[in-house]
């Protein structure tokens, strides 16, 4: 009478053991994958470490001030970069591509363009590098007498510069999405945009030119690039007749170009 129940129990225990074994294998595979990412970041950081070590020891001939702290900091940097890369693979890239494909299938051009602008603006206004650069630009502008040397004026200048760059990236991403939808050649837009930027360079105040060109670089950093790239690739993959390799990339070029133009105009108006 108990034979069927015993057989079921044995099978249940065997299945449980196999599941536990699979969980252990998955955990081990995950740990090995993460160790591989950490070693990969170490390989990427190796040239910087070698250059700093050679100049510190061979050229300056000075010991490292806090070798233990430096080594600990490098370990934290490697772990942070590995976690960041894993996070991109697990979260930001699939999220960006999924949103782009969802909007493409929905067929609403208006909401796609609104989303593109909001994505460019939101990722840029939160960019740590942009916050640091605009704050430094405000301080230097106050020292040079371009703005009043008080906290309110410096904060207003930094915020104005920051939001100008954020709006410009939103506009750039929107134009880039339109280019993907329409199939327009990328090089015409980039060449034309830089012609405008060079022309504005001669008209803008000298104090804003360097900030404008640096603004184009700081926008393409840790937050903006993954989401914008995923948006372009996902959108191009969802539209018939578009090649993700040819049409999916290029949004970052818009995100780098439009801030230069907008900040030059900001300097002229300000």
VOGUKOL-806798 format. One record per residue: x, y negated, z negated of N, C-alpha, C, O in turn; residue in three letters. Coordinates in steps of 0.001 Angstrom, whole numbers. Each point is the difference from the previous one (the first is absolute). Last residue first. Layout:
// VOGUKOL-806798
<<X,Y,Z>,<X,Y,Z>,<X,Y,Z>,<X,Y,Z>,ala>
...
// end
This chain:
// VOGUKOL-806798
<<23629,-84941,23076>,<223,-276,-1414>,<774,-1298,-176>,<285,-400,-1128>,unk>
<<-1098,2215,5480>,<-1199,-606,-596>,<274,-445,-1430>,<-456,-1061,-425>,unk>
<<3886,3311,2819>,<-323,-1238,711>,<-1190,-713,-635>,<-13,-1228,-83>,unk>
<<1293,5486,-1565>,<1006,-1019,-324>,<-270,-1338,672>,<244,-1056,-583>,unk>
<<-3038,4699,1651>,<-192,-393,-1399>,<1000,-1067,-413>,<-360,-968,-670>,unk>
<<889,2975,4872>,<-1116,-952,12>,<-300,-488,-1417>,<-300,-1177,-198>,unk>
<<3512,4496,529>,<505,-1196,663>,<-1085,-1082,68>,<271,-1173,-257>,unk>
<<-1520,5357,-1319>,<780,-717,-1018>,<642,-1248,612>,<122,-1018,-680>,unk>
<<-2578,3930,3532>,<-886,-628,-981>,<786,-812,-1031>,<-440,-1080,-394>,unk>
<<2818,3601,3688>,<-771,-1087,614>,<-828,-737,-1045>,<-18,-1230,-27>,unk>
<<2383,5027,-1398>,<954,-1033,420>,<-760,-1201,554>,<280,-1141,-365>,unk>
<<-2731,5065,-814>,<400,-840,-1128>,<975,-1108,385>,<-55,-1090,-570>,unk>
<<-1348,4303,3942>,<-969,-1047,-340>,<366,-801,-1245>,<-296,-1195,-31>,unk>
<<3046,4972,1517>,<35,-1174,870>,<-945,-1101,-473>,<401,-1160,-92>,unk>
<<-5,5556,-1989>,<1253,-735,-167>,<0,-1321,753>,<664,-950,-412>,unk>
<<-4326,3987,669>,<106,-407,-1399>,<1285,-760,-281>,<72,-752,-971>,unk>
<<-755,2649,5250>,<-924,-1118,-207>,<98,-535,-1427>,<-29,-1210,-225>,unk>
<<2494,5023,1178>,<571,-1130,737>,<-892,-1233,-128>,<496,-1115,-161>,unk>
<<-1977,5215,-1565>,<985,-619,-891>,<664,-1189,696>,<369,-973,-658>,unk>
<<-3373,3720,3064>,<-690,-903,-917>,<970,-704,-937>,<-233,-1143,-392>,unk>
<<1449,4592,3596>,<79,-1378,466>,<-713,-982,-907>,<210,-1209,105>,unk>
<<-1155,6704,1169>,<1008,-801,-676>,<31,-1406,606>,<-455,-222,1122>,unk>
<<-2526,3485,607>,<-208,13,-1443>,<982,-856,-776>,<-307,-461,-1099>,unk>
<<234,1360,5999>,<-935,-1026,-454>,<-117,-99,-1520>,<-405,-1038,-524>,unk>
<<3404,4223,2596>,<168,-1248,754>,<-849,-1120,-582>,<479,-1116,-200>,unk>
<<-649,5469,-1722>,<1413,-377,14>,<217,-1337,684>,<858,-779,-413>,unk>
<<-5232,2782,223>,<445,-476,-1314>,<1452,-454,-20>,<358,-912,-746>,unk>
<<-3746,643,4943>,<1079,874,-444>,<503,-492,-1352>,<477,-1132,-89>,unk>
<<-5410,711,2970>,<1083,-659,-710>,<996,1041,-486>,<-376,1079,-459>,unk>
<<-3808,-59,2726>,<860,-733,922>,<1143,-738,-662>,<799,-636,688>,unk>
<<-4989,1700,-3655>,<327,734,1221>,<804,-891,942>,<-337,-1164,219>,unk>
<<237,811,-5620>,<-563,-628,1191>,<459,749,1236>,<1197,214,197>,unk>
<<269,772,-4721>,<-1451,187,31>,<-645,-526,1268>,<-1168,289,259>,unk>
<<5892,-641,-1431>,<-319,1420,146>,<-1492,246,149>,<-414,1051,489>,unk>
<<2087,-5431,-1320>,<374,430,1345>,<-332,1471,236>,<-338,390,1118>,unk>
<<-399,-2158,-5432>,<-910,-613,968>,<312,463,1419>,<-904,334,765>,unk>
<<3721,1059,-4319>,<-1317,618,-99>,<-976,-554,1014>,<-814,741,552>,unk>
<<5109,-2677,-853>,<91,1364,529>,<-1366,678,-33>,<-391,665,959>,unk>
<<722,-5023,-2828>,<249,-3,1441>,<11,1390,597>,<-601,235,1048>,unk>
<<140,-697,-5782>,<-1152,-560,704>,<192,67,1510>,<-897,439,721>,unk>
<<4483,794,-3517>,<-1036,1034,27>,<-1244,-491,726>,<-645,771,711>,unk>
<<4075,-3887,-1359>,<422,1040,943>,<-1048,1098,101>,<-332,447,1098>,unk>
<<-348,-3769,-4301>,<-185,-547,1341>,<402,1025,1055>,<-678,143,1018>,unk>
<<1315,945,-5600>,<-1421,-101,329>,<-221,-482,1428>,<-872,511,703>,unk>
<<5398,-202,-2382>,<-683,1306,87>,<-1452,-103,432>,<-444,754,866>,unk>
<<3013,-4911,-1408>,<399,872,1108>,<-748,1336,17>,<-519,367,1054>,unk>
<<-28,-3733,-4636>,<-626,-305,1277>,<276,1064,1056>,<-916,448,689>,unk>
<<2882,-246,-5130>,<-1453,169,-32>,<-600,-116,1392>,<-841,810,391>,unk>
<<5640,-1327,-1177>,<-458,1289,-507>,<-1503,215,70>,<-444,1134,184>,unk>
<<2402,-4828,3112>,<678,662,-1107>,<-812,1188,-471>,<-739,602,778>,unk>
<<633,-4868,2526>,<101,1394,445>,<776,785,-1048>,<1151,378,216>,unk>
<<-1786,-5045,-745>,<-1342,578,109>,<41,1475,376>,<-937,738,-303>,unk>
<<4846,-3562,12>,<-451,488,-1299>,<-1402,599,75>,<-390,755,-891>,unk>
<<2485,-2746,4797>,<660,1227,-450>,<-576,551,-1284>,<-152,1214,-139>,unk>
<<-1346,-5311,2140>,<-306,1090,911>,<623,1311,-413>,<-489,1071,360>,unk>
<<1446,-5063,-2692>,<-1347,482,-312>,<-406,1145,917>,<-737,899,-407>,unk>
<<4804,-3325,1064>,<97,1027,-1039>,<-1364,575,-343>,<-102,1169,-373>,unk>
<<301,-4714,3419>,<559,1209,611>,<208,1106,-1032>,<-111,1181,328>,unk>
<<-1507,-5350,-1862>,<-944,576,962>,<543,1299,591>,<-715,999,86>,unk>
<<3457,-3598,-2954>,<-1059,690,-749>,<-963,691,955>,<-448,1116,-266>,unk>
<<3780,-3849,2148>,<566,1225,-555>,<-1029,808,-768>,<-29,1227,97>,unk>
<<-1354,-5433,1599>,<338,938,1088>,<537,1310,-556>,<-463,1072,388>,unk>
<<-862,-5211,-2828>,<-943,1115,49>,<433,1074,991>,<-540,1106,-25>,unk>
<<2918,-5310,-775>,<-99,691,-1284>,<-884,1243,59>,<123,882,-849>,unk>
<<511,-4022,4553>,<1117,935,-168>,<-139,824,-1278>,<465,1139,-48>,unk>
<<-4840,-2964,2639>,<1086,-517,-847>,<1082,1053,-210>,<-280,1196,-79>,unk>
<<-2585,-855,4607>,<-208,145,-1435>,<1155,-629,-780>,<1105,-128,528>,unk>
<<-1206,473,4307>,<-928,-1012,-488>,<-145,17,-1521>,<-318,-1025,-603>,unk>
<<2990,4156,3165>,<553,-1326,283>,<-885,-1116,-559>,<463,-1127,-177>,unk>
<<-1864,5652,-163>,<1212,-181,-798>,<593,-1390,207>,<520,-597,-942>,unk>
<<-4219,2267,3482>,<-365,-634,-1262>,<1215,-255,-879>,<-11,-901,-839>,unk>
<<650,3226,4910>,<-429,-1371,272>,<-368,-745,-1276>,<335,-1175,-151>,unk>
<<745,5742,-159>,<1204,-794,298>,<-382,-1448,285>,<692,-920,-434>,unk>
<<-4233,3948,-230>,<764,-181,-1233>,<1245,-852,228>,<308,-875,-810>,unk>
<<-2946,2115,4556>,<-704,-980,-843>,<795,-289,-1269>,<128,-1154,-408>,unk>
<<1511,4518,3121>,<153,-1282,708>,<-688,-1106,-798>,<542,-1095,-149>,unk>
<<-1083,5456,-1344>,<1308,-539,-379>,<316,-1291,765>,<736,-851,-499>,unk>
<<-4783,3123,1484>,<7,-449,-1388>,<1329,-600,-414>,<35,-1008,-707>,unk>
<<-509,2998,5017>,<-739,-1250,-109>,<9,-555,-1416>,<126,-1209,-192>,unk>
<<1804,5421,896>,<797,-1035,669>,<-691,-1353,-112>,<635,-1005,-319>,unk>
<<-2986,4699,-1346>,<1182,-271,-831>,<845,-1108,627>,<449,-909,-698>,unk>
<<-4277,2459,3057>,<-379,-697,-1232>,<1226,-385,-825>,<73,-1106,-535>,unk>
<<570,3687,4423>,<-478,-1334,359>,<-342,-816,-1247>,<334,-1181,-99>,unk>
<<969,5763,-306>,<1129,-926,191>,<-468,-1395,403>,<669,-982,-319>,unk>
<<-3727,4795,-347>,<546,-591,-1223>,<1005,-1104,291>,<10,-1027,-680>,unk>
<<-4337,2515,3797>,<1436,279,-194>,<543,-747,-1211>,<-309,-1173,-208>,unk>
<<-4909,2724,448>,<878,-1060,493>,<1462,362,-233>,<316,632,-1007>,unk>
<<-4779,1730,35>,<1105,553,773>,<939,-1045,568>,<658,250,1010>,unk>
<<-4778,-447,-3993>,<-55,-451,1397>,<1107,595,865>,<-84,-41,1228>,unk>
<<-231,1062,-5922>,<-1326,263,568>,<-49,-329,1490>,<-605,729,787>,unk>
<<4531,-1711,-3253>,<-175,1444,120>,<-1336,315,685>,<-73,871,867>,unk>
<<962,-5361,-1841>,<890,477,1064>,<-154,1496,208>,<-17,472,1137>,unk>
<<-2272,-2482,-4705>,<-615,-333,1292>,<862,491,1159>,<-516,478,1011>,unk>
<<2318,-64,-5265>,<-1087,965,177>,<-740,-270,1313>,<-362,935,714>,unk>
<<3684,-3993,-1964>,<588,1290,366>,<-1046,1073,219>,<129,821,908>,unk>
<<-1450,-5078,-2471>,<414,-72,1404>,<601,1333,463>,<-225,438,1128>,unk>
<<-832,-747,-5663>,<-1232,-39,798>,<320,-65,1486>,<-611,713,795>,unk>
<<4151,-1027,-3831>,<-506,1373,56>,<-1282,62,827>,<-219,956,744>,unk>
<<2052,-5225,-1498>,<869,811,849>,<-485,1428,139>,<11,561,1095>,unk>
<<-2245,-3537,-4048>,<-254,-365,1399>,<831,867,937>,<-489,450,1036>,unk>
<<1290,97,-5608>,<-1337,461,335>,<-362,-298,1443>,<-561,850,692>,unk>
<<4560,-2563,-2333>,<117,1442,222>,<-1369,585,329>,<-112,871,863>,unk>
<<249,-5400,-1989>,<659,222,1291>,<146,1483,300>,<-167,419,1145>,unk>
<<-1531,-1791,-5345>,<-981,-225,1068>,<618,290,1365>,<-650,573,874>,unk>
<<3543,-349,-4547>,<-989,1087,-65>,<-1054,-142,1101>,<-364,981,649>,unk>
<<3604,-4403,-1178>,<602,1223,555>,<-1019,1128,8>,<-80,753,970>,unk>
<<-1282,-4704,-2981>,<209,-233,1435>,<576,1236,669>,<-440,404,1077>,unk>
<<-5,-456,-5739>,<-1270,257,667>,<82,-277,1498>,<-704,631,788>,unk>
<<4561,-1535,-3397>,<-343,1423,-109>,<-1290,311,741>,<-57,978,745>,unk>
<<1483,-5476,-1124>,<879,755,896>,<-378,1480,16>,<-21,635,1054>,unk>
<<-2252,-3404,-4066>,<-338,-366,1368>,<823,770,1010>,<-521,467,1013>,unk>
<<1546,81,-5552>,<-1259,647,349>,<-421,-330,1427>,<-466,869,737>,unk>
<<4321,-2990,-2439>,<234,1438,140>,<-1277,728,399>,<35,884,856>,unk>
<<-326,-5503,-1789>,<787,227,1220>,<195,1496,236>,<-166,485,1119>,unk>
<<-1942,-1788,-5113>,<-868,-281,1141>,<725,270,1316>,<-578,568,926>,unk>
<<3038,-233,-4924>,<-952,1111,99>,<-915,-192,1212>,<-294,958,714>,unk>
<<3261,-4423,-1698>,<736,1172,468>,<-923,1198,162>,<109,752,969>,unk>
<<-1872,-4729,-2796>,<326,-197,1404>,<723,1211,574>,<-256,395,1138>,unk>
<<-716,-409,-5766>,<-1229,75,800>,<287,-138,1491>,<-559,738,813>,unk>
<<4148,-1222,-4000>,<-488,1377,130>,<-1220,100,900>,<-91,919,815>,unk>
<<3662,-4802,92>,<-780,400,-1169>,<-654,1343,288>,<-110,417,1153>,unk>
<<2834,-3805,1741>,<717,946,-858>,<-776,267,-1282>,<527,-189,-1096>,unk>
<<-2252,-1137,6302>,<259,-547,-1333>,<604,1073,-904>,<-373,1171,68>,unk>
<<1321,-693,5111>,<-1194,-35,-829>,<385,-561,-1364>,<1178,-57,-354>,unk>
<<2126,-110,3475>,<-1082,178,968>,<-1354,-11,-710>,<-973,-542,522>,unk>
<<5601,245,-2414>,<-875,-1157,48>,<-1119,105,1004>,<-692,-985,255>,unk>
<<4237,4222,-1722>,<343,-835,1158>,<-884,-1234,113>,<233,-846,863>,unk>
<<-951,4095,-4292>,<1359,-519,-187>,<396,-943,1129>,<737,-961,-216>,unk>
<<-4848,3209,562>,<-59,-1010,-1063>,<1378,-601,-244>,<119,-1208,-205>,unk>
<<-422,4750,3242>,<-659,-1179,563>,<-109,-1111,-1033>,<138,-1176,338>,unk>
<<1497,5347,-1728>,<1000,-696,813>,<-596,-1253,626>,<678,-1022,104>,unk>
<<-3595,3773,-2547>,<1026,-554,-888>,<1035,-799,778>,<380,-1098,-407>,unk>
<<-3705,3433,2815>,<-572,-1139,-723>,<1034,-648,-915>,<60,-1226,-99>,unk>
<<1140,5168,2344>,<-119,-1108,949>,<-571,-1237,-681>,<443,-1117,269>,unk>
<<-250,5100,-2725>,<1346,-565,177>,<-34,-1180,961>,<699,-993,-204>,unk>
<<-4691,3359,-389>,<364,-658,-1257>,<1377,-648,102>,<196,-1118,-476>,unk>
<<-1669,3700,4094>,<-742,-1256,-72>,<303,-748,-1294>,<76,-1229,-2>,unk>
<<1885,5508,611>,<539,-965,961>,<-732,-1333,-90>,<637,-1053,33>,unk>
<<-2167,4712,-2695>,<1320,-460,-440>,<545,-1087,925>,<544,-999,-472>,unk>
<<-4601,3080,1629>,<-184,-783,-1221>,<1336,-574,-464>,<83,-1166,-388>,unk>
<<-9,4164,3989>,<-546,-1296,395>,<-195,-903,-1214>,<290,-1195,64>,unk>
<<1096,5642,-792>,<1067,-770,635>,<-480,-1383,415>,<738,-976,-130>,unk>
<<-3869,4114,-1689>,<926,-551,-993>,<1109,-852,616>,<384,-1024,-564>,unk>
<<-5457,1793,2457>,<1367,441,284>,<981,-620,-1000>,<130,-1223,-44>,unk>
<<-5074,616,674>,<493,742,-1156>,<1451,453,162>,<522,716,-855>,unk>
<<-2850,-3023,4294>,<-102,-901,-1140>,<490,682,-1274>,<380,-679,-954>,unk>
<<-583,3190,5011>,<1052,-1014,2>,<-41,-881,-1228>,<1043,-322,-570>,unk>
<<-4322,3748,1425>,<1295,619,-239>,<1120,-1034,-84>,<993,220,-695>,unk>
<<-5419,-1735,1676>,<90,604,-1329>,<1349,617,-299>,<526,-162,-1102>,unk>
<<-1498,-1742,5450>,<28,-1016,-1052>,<246,635,-1367>,<845,-466,-765>,unk>
<<-1358,3353,4476>,<1215,-796,123>,<128,-1025,-1099>,<1079,-177,-565>,unk>
<<-5044,2688,702>,<1137,862,-310>,<1306,-776,73>,<836,99,-898>,unk>
<<-4804,-2256,2209>,<38,190,-1453>,<1179,863,-417>,<624,-252,-1031>,unk>
<<-1409,-361,5658>,<431,-1248,-635>,<135,180,-1508>,<991,-424,-596>,unk>
<<-2688,4062,2965>,<1390,-231,377>,<545,-1267,-650>,<1112,-13,-527>,unk>
<<-5705,1069,10>,<845,892,-788>,<1478,-238,302>,<828,7,-911>,unk>
<<-3923,-2307,3521>,<-45,-507,-1379>,<892,841,-900>,<744,-536,-822>,unk>
<<-1303,2008,5200>,<850,-1192,-35>,<9,-625,-1396>,<1034,-483,-459>,unk>
<<-3853,4168,1142>,<1385,427,183>,<944,-1185,-73>,<1056,85,-627>,unk>
<<-5674,-850,561>,<484,481,-1288>,<1424,524,101>,<751,-72,-972>,unk>
<<-2796,-1470,4977>,<31,-1071,-992>,<605,487,-1311>,<909,-632,-538>,unk>
<<-1721,3691,4119>,<1190,-831,205>,<118,-1062,-1085>,<1099,-290,-472>,unk>
<<-3476,5190,494>,<-298,-1386,-328>,<1272,-827,114>,<877,75,-860>,unk>
<<-1588,4897,1332>,<-243,-796,1199>,<-338,-1449,-265>,<-554,-667,874>,unk>
<<1650,5060,-3427>,<-1187,-800,-295>,<-358,-904,1172>,<-1173,-292,235>,unk>
<<5150,2858,-165>,<-1171,828,275>,<-1293,-758,-268>,<-1015,255,648>,unk>
<<5075,-2394,-1652>,<-57,252,1440>,<-1234,826,358>,<-661,-274,1002>,unk>
<<1608,-567,-5547>,<-496,-1199,665>,<-111,206,1506>,<-922,-510,635>,unk>
<<2764,4048,-3136>,<-1391,-203,-373>,<-601,-1225,673>,<-1129,50,489>,unk>
<<5733,897,33>,<-822,918,783>,<-1483,-162,-326>,<-851,121,881>,unk>
<<3925,-2667,-3390>,<16,-421,1397>,<-879,902,859>,<-756,-488,840>,unk>
<<1344,1647,-5362>,<-815,-1206,140>,<-54,-460,1454>,<-1062,-370,501>,unk>
<<3885,4004,-1529>,<-1407,364,-140>,<-924,-1198,145>,<-1053,105,629>,unk>
<<5736,-757,-616>,<-432,654,1225>,<-1479,376,-70>,<-725,-120,987>,unk>
<<2674,-1759,-4854>,<-28,-961,1100>,<-494,615,1295>,<-810,-601,706>,unk>
<<1398,3446,-4452>,<-1078,-955,-232>,<-117,-989,1150>,<-1100,-258,490>,unk>
<<4668,3456,-515>,<-1311,594,321>,<-1155,-975,-182>,<-962,23,767>,unk>
<<5263,-1722,-1938>,<-84,348,1419>,<-1326,685,344>,<-659,-425,949>,unk>
<<1516,-668,-5554>,<-181,-1173,859>,<-138,360,1466>,<-895,-510,674>,unk>
<<1450,4188,-4065>,<-1085,-949,-164>,<-148,-1044,1079>,<-1013,-25,700>,unk>
<<4369,3748,-989>,<-1230,553,-565>,<-1169,-976,54>,<-1147,422,146>,unk>
<<5555,-1608,1421>,<-426,1183,743>,<-1352,508,-491>,<-820,460,795>,unk>
<<2859,-4085,-3068>,<-376,-390,1356>,<-559,1188,776>,<-1017,-115,683>,unk>
<<2781,940,-4936>,<-1277,-689,-69>,<-483,-462,1357>,<-1193,66,297>,unk>
<<5466,1821,-679>,<-1025,1038,-166>,<-1386,-620,-69>,<-961,548,539>,unk>
<<4599,-3476,-398>,<-134,688,1285>,<-1079,1080,-77>,<-799,158,924>,unk>
<<1877,-2396,-4926>,<-632,-914,948>,<-229,677,1347>,<-1080,-123,578>,unk>
<<3465,2434,-3923>,<-1426,-68,-321>,<-742,-902,974>,<-1131,292,388>,unk>
<<5784,-70,60>,<-580,1297,329>,<-1503,13,-279>,<-781,505,805>,unk>
<<3242,-4308,-2048>,<-128,91,1454>,<-638,1325,412>,<-827,41,911>,unk>
<<1760,-652,-5493>,<-1039,-913,458>,<-212,71,1500>,<-1139,20,467>,unk>
<<4672,2450,-2412>,<-1299,579,-359>,<-1143,-880,499>,<-1003,501,509>,unk>
<<5352,-2134,125>,<-229,1193,817>,<-1351,633,-304>,<-732,385,912>,unk>
<<2082,-4015,-3572>,<-280,-438,1368>,<-293,1197,896>,<-946,-28,787>,unk>
<<2354,879,-5181>,<-1379,-501,19>,<-398,-465,1403>,<-1131,218,434>,unk>
<<5573,1093,-1082>,<-880,1173,-128>,<-1462,-432,59>,<-816,635,667>,unk>
<<4050,-4001,-753>,<-15,685,1296>,<-901,1229,-30>,<-700,291,970>,unk>
<<1402,-2637,-5006>,<-819,-774,929>,<-86,654,1365>,<-1063,9,620>,unk>
<<3921,1897,-3850>,<-1408,200,-357>,<-938,-756,924>,<-1056,508,377>,unk>
<<5647,-1210,168>,<-347,1360,419>,<-1467,294,-327>,<-723,570,816>,unk>
<<2427,-4657,-2302>,<-73,18,1467>,<-408,1378,499>,<-840,119,892>,unk>
<<1611,-710,-5510>,<-1229,-661,421>,<-174,25,1504>,<-1111,167,502>,unk>
<<5118,1537,-2289>,<-1130,851,-379>,<-1328,-605,428>,<-879,707,492>,unk>
<<4851,-3211,165>,<-80,1139,906>,<-1181,898,-322>,<-677,489,905>,unk>
<<2033,-5572,-1606>,<-822,934,-781>,<-252,1217,861>,<-1056,130,618>,unk>
<<4173,-3405,959>,<-305,-559,-1331>,<-787,944,-888>,<253,62,-1203>,unk>
<<3420,1398,4952>,<-1428,-301,-26>,<-388,-466,-1403>,<398,620,-986>,unk>
<<4628,-1497,2616>,<-883,1113,-382>,<-1462,-428,50>,<-315,-1187,-82>,unk>
<<4206,-870,3313>,<-617,-207,-1294>,<-870,1204,-341>,<-616,585,891>,unk>
<<3066,-2142,3321>,<818,696,-1004>,<-489,-294,-1409>,<770,-356,-893>,unk>
<<-2136,-1137,5600>,<-18,-815,-1209>,<866,574,-1110>,<489,-732,-860>,unk>
<<-539,3251,4837>,<207,-1400,376>,<49,-900,-1230>,<986,-707,-214>,unk>
<<-1701,5480,-270>,<1188,-198,843>,<272,-1461,310>,<1166,-388,71>,unk>
<<-4949,1736,-2866>,<1206,657,-507>,<1234,-379,812>,<1045,-318,-568>,unk>
<<-5390,-1426,1712>,<184,-242,-1429>,<1340,526,-491>,<678,-655,-791>,unk>
<<-2037,1416,5280>,<339,-1412,-213>,<237,-300,-1476>,<847,-828,-337>,unk>
<<-2195,5217,1494>,<1292,-310,628>,<397,-1447,-265>,<1146,-269,-360>,unk>
<<-5416,1738,-1118>,<1082,606,-773>,<1368,-357,571>,<926,-306,-751>,unk>
<<-4810,-1104,3089>,<142,-719,-1270>,<1166,551,-808>,<780,-766,-567>,unk>
<<-1834,3012,4580>,<482,-1361,270>,<233,-764,-1303>,<1048,-620,-180>,unk>
<<-2971,4943,-111>,<1401,63,405>,<574,-1403,224>,<1108,-301,-443>,unk>
<<-5714,720,-505>,<799,353,-1171>,<1478,-10,338>,<813,-520,-764>,unk>
<<-3864,-119,4266>,<27,-1172,-881>,<884,271,-1210>,<789,-854,-404>,unk>
<<-1508,4446,3429>,<836,-1064,582>,<97,-1239,-883>,<1069,-601,-113>,unk>
<<-3954,4233,-1377>,<1441,276,-58>,<860,-1087,656>,<1011,-385,-588>,unk>
<<-5990,900,344>,<670,-996,-838>,<1510,155,-5>,<714,-900,-443>,unk>
<<-3498,3962,2842>,<-243,-1330,552>,<735,-1088,-789>,<454,-992,570>,unk>
<<-279,5458,-2109>,<726,-111,1265>,<-171,-1386,610>,<947,-564,550>,unk>
<<-3442,1550,-4356>,<1423,-111,-350>,<858,-136,1251>,<953,-779,26>,unk>
<<-5495,1632,534>,<221,-1391,-402>,<1438,-225,-431>,<560,-1071,232>,unk>
<<-1782,5471,828>,<-47,-835,1196>,<203,-1470,-326>,<691,-704,737>,unk>
<<-1035,3795,-4237>,<1294,136,669>,<43,-834,1279>,<1042,-547,361>,unk>
<<-5131,707,-2599>,<984,-709,-829>,<1383,74,640>,<710,-1004,56>,unk>
<<-4163,3473,1973>,<-199,-1443,188>,<1020,-804,-795>,<541,-985,501>,unk>
<<-557,5645,-1104>,<493,-350,1335>,<-163,-1473,296>,<882,-612,603>,unk>
<<-2720,2283,-4543>,<1470,-37,-110>,<619,-349,1347>,<982,-740,68>,unk>
<<-5584,1403,-131>,<351,-1261,-650>,<1506,-126,-172>,<562,-1080,181>,unk>
<<-2241,5124,1577>,<-234,-1100,943>,<390,-1339,-600>,<597,-834,680>,unk>
<<-423,4615,-3437>,<1079,38,998>,<-165,-1121,1018>,<980,-617,417>,unk>
<<-4388,1152,-3579>,<1220,-489,-641>,<1170,-16,981>,<789,-945,23>,unk>
<<-4857,2803,1454>,<-117,-1436,-190>,<1236,-598,-635>,<448,-1073,405>,unk>
<<-696,5737,53>,<163,-635,1315>,<-102,-1509,-106>,<743,-723,662>,unk>
<<-1559,3228,-4547>,<1418,68,362>,<250,-665,1350>,<990,-709,176>,unk>
<<-5421,1053,-1575>,<722,-930,-864>,<1482,-19,345>,<622,-1059,79>,unk>
<<-3313,4185,2123>,<-299,-1351,465>,<723,-1043,-834>,<496,-991,536>,unk>
<<-133,5480,-1868>,<701,-203,1272>,<-233,-1417,525>,<928,-652,479>,unk>
<<-3285,1966,-4310>,<1418,-155,-308>,<809,-253,1271>,<913,-826,7>,unk>
<<-5468,1773,460>,<178,-1306,-610>,<1463,-264,-323>,<498,-1109,195>,unk>
<<-1689,5365,1393>,<-65,-1001,1065>,<195,-1413,-547>,<662,-827,627>,unk>
<<-940,4367,-3718>,<1256,80,743>,<34,-1021,1131>,<1035,-619,246>,unk>
<<-4965,1050,-2716>,<1044,-615,-822>,<1341,10,726>,<772,-958,-62>,unk>
<<-4318,3189,2101>,<-213,-1447,48>,<1051,-731,-826>,<509,-1043,412>,unk>
<<-505,5721,-513>,<440,-483,1311>,<-178,-1514,124>,<838,-691,582>,unk>
<<-2413,2822,-4483>,<1467,34,45>,<520,-544,1323>,<984,-739,34>,unk>
<<-5646,1214,-501>,<496,-1081,-865>,<1520,-62,30>,<578,-1084,80>,unk>
<<-2686,4631,2159>,<-205,-1261,725>,<544,-1176,-813>,<623,-911,546>,unk>
<<-598,5080,-2611>,<981,-30,1076>,<-114,-1298,798>,<1006,-616,352>,unk>
<<-4172,1450,-3725>,<1315,-298,-576>,<1074,-90,1079>,<889,-849,-66>,unk>
<<-5205,2129,1381>,<-3,-1396,-444>,<1355,-393,-576>,<510,-1087,271>,unk>
<<-1216,5581,919>,<109,-843,1194>,<59,-1467,-385>,<771,-766,578>,unk>
<<-1510,3847,-4022>,<1357,136,531>,<207,-891,1223>,<1034,-654,137>,unk>
<<-5346,838,-1977>,<920,-698,-906>,<1426,57,515>,<724,-994,-22>,unk>
<<-4032,3427,2301>,<-178,-1439,222>,<964,-801,-860>,<572,-993,448>,unk>
<<-703,5599,-1125>,<598,-298,1306>,<-102,-1487,310>,<948,-605,501>,unk>
<<-3059,2232,-4375>,<1461,2,-161>,<691,-339,1308>,<1011,-703,5>,unk>
<<-5660,1171,57>,<369,-1213,-734>,<1509,-77,-185>,<595,-1072,113>,unk>
<<-2414,4974,1894>,<-98,-1177,882>,<428,-1281,-696>,<672,-841,598>,unk>
<<-719,4811,-3289>,<1026,17,1047>,<-117,-1196,943>,<1015,-641,272>,unk>
<<-3863,2056,-4138>,<861,-1173,-111>,<1044,-90,1114>,<757,-968,74>,unk>
<<-3882,4607,-401>,<-819,-1201,0>,<854,-1251,0>,<-376,-1017,584>,unk>
// end
